[in-house]
Amino acid sequence: MRMPVVVVAAVVIAAALVAAGPAPPVAPAGVARPVGVARPVEVARPVGGAAPVRVVPYGPRGPVVRGVRGARPVGGSRESAPGAGGGSPFVDLRAVDPTVLRDMRYAGERNFTGRRVDGYEEPVCLLARPAALALRRAQRALLRQGYSLLVYDCYRPQRAVDRFVRWAAEPEDPAVRAGFHPRVPKSELFARGYIARRSGHSRGSTVDVTLVRLAGRARPGGSGADGHPPGGSRSGDSPSGGYGSGGSEAGSGAGPCAVEPGLRGEGASVDMGTGFDCFDPAAHTDAPGTGGAQRAHRELLRRALGAQGFVNLPEEWWHFTLKPEAYPQTYFDLPVGVRSAGW
């Protein structure tokens, strides 16, 4: 007896489905279906057996969104898929506020690796939109006081974090140690938490930032009449005026990471007591022994950003994260460049 054609077709389709294995879970509404990749990239398994880091790749075929499946923002709903609808999770800070100064260290050689870091295609600051808008509000308040923000790093791709981990395992360079970790051996940087397998920067709401005192514009309110923060003194303060006018971040020339070894040279920043990326207890925001002007500068920065919802990392005076984060459980790996910006 001949089986009906419909029955035969159904049997063939069923057999093919069994051979192919279980179907992938259906993406929730509003989440772009990944193209050509079956699962998120698992790049680093933290010590202790915790879940591997989920990284969302980005490329010409579109982002993989299963890395954010199940991640929940503070509001309780699922995080929007980066790239869904053709967009990006990040914006270019220049499009939000072009007055914020930039010195993107990892896009060049002036950093502790001595070379451009993996994933940094262009010297741009990418941030989740809420973080960029909050930074703009802080900038407007600081401009009225005669200061400007200067950003060193914003969103950081996972591949850059991986590069830092590899760097930590390389032989120590005496010149780099003098400029970035003079009192901490390179072999201890990972154990002490200065280098880690993942970074909040990869979630897009964290920024490394300092202050620039604008020539002739500092005034009472957020600063003293002579352009210094309240409680500050001229002793050890940077003589710099406008952006790029000279001077160094550690103006007194004393203390960890203050001596220029040829890799550093902050220039525009006011005196914060240490340079950016100083792997040393002296870089802790409330470190004992921080000078009057240095402490006042740190407090001015913390107060200005804190008023807009940014929370400082106590171990790094320059490190701030907007809370709540737009993508609190997602680590991205988009390259840093204008092509990764939504607007």
N, C-alpha and C positions, 0 to 999 in steps of 0.2 A: 504494500500500500504506500502510495506517495504521501509524504508529509506536506502540509500546506507550506507555501513559500514563506509566509510570515513567520511560521514556527521555526523553519530552518534558519532564517536570518537571525532570529532571536537567540538560537543556540550558538551560532557562530559568534555573535557579539558578546554573549556571556563568556564563552571560552577565551576570547581575546582579553576581556577584562580581568579574568582570573590570572592569565599569563602575565599581565602587566603589573600585577600587585595592587595593593590598596591605593585608592585615589587620595591625593593630597587633600587636606582640609580645605573647605570652601572659605575664601576670604570674606571677612565681614563687609557689610555695606560701606561704600566710600573708600575701600582699600584697594589700591591697584593690584592686579594679579601679576606676580613675578613672571618675567619672561626668560625662559631658557635656563633657570637655575632652580634646583629642587629644594635647597635649604640654605639658611643663612650661613655666612662664613664664621667659623669658630676659630678665633685667632689666639686666645690665651686662656689657659685654665689656671685660675688663682690658686695659691697654696691652700691646702686644706680640703680640696675636693669640691669647692663651690662650683656653681654652674659656670660654664665657659662664657666669655664675653661675646655678646652678639653684636656683630658689626654690620651695618647696612652699606653694601657696596653701591657705587654710583658710576654709571658709564653710559655709552651711547645707546645701550639697549634698555635703559631705565633702571631704577633702583629696585633692589630686592626688599620686599616689605615684610617677609615673615620674621625678620629680626625684631620688628616692633609689635608683632602679634602678641597680645596679652599684656603689653606694657600699659600701665594706667597712670594718667596724669593726676594731679591733685583733685580735679573735679570728679573723678571716678569713672569717666568714660574712657574708651580706648583712645590711645594716642592716634592722631591723624597720621596716615602713612606719608612719609616724606616723598615728595615727587608725585603724589596722587593728583591726577588732573593736569600733569605737566608742570607743576610748580616745584618749589624747593623749600626745605624747612628753614632756610637761612636768608638773610638780607645782607646787602653790602652796607656797612655803616656809613660810607660816603654818601649814599643815597638818602640816608636818614638824617645825618648831621655832618656836613662837610667841614665844620669848624673843629671837630675833634682831631687832634694831631695824631700822626701814626709813625711808628718806628718798628715795623714788623720784623722782629729779630730772627725768627726762624726761616724767613724767606731770603735771608742773606747769610753771611759768614760770621756776623758778630753775635755769636752765641756759644754755649759751652761745647758744642760739637765741632766748631770751627768751620762749618760748611752749611750750605742750604739743607734744610731738613726735609726728609721724604714727605711728599704730599703738599708742599708749599710751592704752588706754581707761580703765584703772584703775591706782591705785598699788600694784600687787602685784608680787612677785618670783616669776617662773616659772623653773624650772631643770629639767634632766634629773634624774631621780630619784637616780642615783648622786652627782651634784654636791650636791644638797640634803642627802642623808644625810651626806656628808663635811663639809659646812658645819655640820651639827648637831654632829658630833663635835668640830670645832674650837671651836664655841661653848661646849660643855660644859667643855672644858679651860680656856678663857679665863675663864669665870664663876668657876672655882675660884681664879683669880688676881685677881679683882676687875675684870675687863673684860668688855665685850660687843662683839660685832660690830654694825656698822651698815652696811647695804647701800644703795648709791646706784643700782645698775643690775644686772640679771641677764640673762635672755634678752632679746634686742633684735631685733625683726622687721626684715626686709630693707627694708621701706618706710621705717623710721626711718633706716637707714643711707643710703638714697637722699636723704632730707631733709637729712642732714648734708652730703652732696655738693653739693646745691643751695645750702645755706647758705654753703658755702665760696666759691661763685661770686658771692655777693651783695656789695654795697658794704660796706666796713668801718664798724663802729660804734665810735666812740672809747670809749664806756663799756664795751662788751663787751671790747674789746681790753685795757683797763686791768685787768679782772677775770680774764680767761682766757688772753690771749696778749700780755702787755705788751711782750715783747722779740722777738716773731716776727710779721712782717706777715701779715695774713690771706691775702694772695696766695701765701704760701709754705707755708701749712699743709698743703696737699695734697702738694706736692713733698717736704716733710720727713716725711711719713708720719703726721702727727697726724690727718688725715682720710683715709679710704680708701673704696673702692667696696664693700668687704665687710668684715665684722667677725666675729671668733670668737664674739662674743656671740650671733650668729644661730644658732649650733650648739647653744646651750643649756647649755654646761658652764663658762661664764665668768661671773665676778661682779666688780663694782666695789665695794670694801668698805673700811671704816676701823675704828678702835677707839673705843669710848666707855669712859671710866673711871667705874665705878660708885661713887657717893659712899659713903665709909666701908668699902668692901669690898676695895680693893686691898691686897695683902699680899705678904710675901716669897715667892719661888719664881718667879713670872713678873714680879714688880715689886719695887721697894724698899719698905722698911717704911712710907714715907710715901705710897705709891701710885704712885710713878714707876717706869718700867722700870729694870732694872739698868744702871748707867752713865749714866743720865739725870740731869739737874739741874733745879732749879726755873726756871732762867733761860729765859725765852721760852715756858714751858709754859702750856697753857690752864688757866685757873682753874676750868673747869667741873667740876661734880660729877656729878649724875645727868643723865639724858637730858632735853634741852630746858632746862637750867638756865642757859644763857647762855654767854658766852665765844665764841671763834671758832677755826676750825681752825688758822689761822696766828696763834697767840696773840701772837707778838712784834710783829706789825704791820709786819714788814720782809720784803723779798724779793719775788720774782715772785708774783702772784696772792694776795698777803697782805692787800692793802688792800680794804676793802669798798666796791664801787662802786654798791651798791644792788641788784645782782643776786645777790650772794652772802650769806654769813652761815651758816657751817657749824654753829655752836652746839654740838652735842653732841660732835663729834669731838675727840680729843686733838690736840695740835699735831704735824702731820706735815711741817711746813715749807712746804707749799704747799696750796692748796685742791684739791678734786676737779676733774678736767678742766682742769688747768693745762697749757696747751700750751707747755711750756718745759723746757729741760734741767734746771732745778732740781727738776722732778718725777721725774727718774730716781731709781730706788730707792737707788742708791749714789752720788748726785750729790755731787761735792766741795763742801765748804762747808756741808753740812747740819749743823745744830747737834747737840749731844750728846743732848738729850732727843728731838729730832726723829728722829735716826738710831736711837735706842733704840726708839722707837715703831714705826718702819718695820720694824726687825728683829724685834720681838715679833710683829707681824702676819705677817711672812713666815715666821717659825719656826712659829707656831701653824697656819697654813694648809698650810705645807709638810709638816708631820707627817701630814697627812691626804691628801696626794697632789696638792695644788694647786701649780702652777708660776707664779711671778711673771713678768710682762712687765717687763723691766729699765727700759723707758722710762716706766713708770707705776707708782708705788708702790702704787696702789689696785687694780690689775688682776691677777686670778688665774684660771687655768684648770685644772680637774681633768684629770689625765692618768691613763689613757687616756680620751679623750672618748667619750661614748655615741654621738654622731653626728658622727664626725670629718670627713666629707665633705659634710654636708648643711647648707644654709642655709635656715632656715624663715622664713615670713612670717605666722605666726599673730598675731592681735592680742594685746596684753598685757592680760589681764583674766581674771576667774575662769572665764569660759566656756571658756577655752583650757586649763584645768588638768585633769589626770586625777584628782587627789585632793588 
